[in-house]
Amino acid sequence: MAIQYANEAFCVMTGYRHEELVGASLRGLWGPNTDRRELVRMRRAAAAGWAARGEVVAYRSDGTRFVLGW
């Protein structure tokens, strides 16, 4: 899924510039400690139009981890 919009807070949180994020895949934020099962669960919920909450470990541009919630 391509990132459609990135506000300044998301840019600061991830360490990427707006131009690097918009149009890029969210996969660029995933890494070794990202729970793939949670990603699949959220993808299925979105495809079905269901409301869902979740969080995963994501990675900033410098490789440091943070928790991404939605």
N, C-alpha and C positions, 0 to 999 in steps of 0.2 A: 504494500500500500504506500503510495507516494504522499509525502507531507504536502498539504495544500496551503498551509499558513503557519507561520512561526512568529509569535510575538517576541518582544524584547526580553521578557522574563525567561522564555524557553531558550532563547539564544544564550543568555547569561548562564542558565542552568546547564546547558550542554557544552558550552564553549565553542559552538559553531556560529558562523555568521549567517544572517538571514539568507543570503544568496546560496550558501552551501546546503541549507536545509530544505528550502522550498523546491519541490520536484524530486528530492532524494527519497530513498526508501527508509523506513523506520529501522530496517535491518542494520543500518550503520550504527545504531545505538546498542545493539545486542552483543553479548560476549559470553565468556565461559561460565559465568554465574547467573545468566539469564535463564529463568525457568521456561523452557520451551512448551511445557504442558499448559502453562498459564497463557502464553501467546496463542496457542491453538484454541483454548477455551474462549478467549476474547475475540479472536477472528470469527469463530462460529457464532458467537452472540451477535456480533456486528452484522454478519451476513444474514442472520435471521431477523434482524431488526429488534432484538431484545435489549433492554436496559441491563447494563452490567457494570460492576466495579472490579478493579483489580490493580495489582502493582507488581512490578518486576525490577530486578537489578538491571540498570542500564549503564552505559559508559560514556563519559565525556570525551571530547576531542583529544584530551591529554591522557586518556586511559584510566582516569580515576572513576570509581563507581559512585552511583547515586541511585535512589529509589524513585522510579517513575510510576506515578499513580494516575489512574483515569477513572 
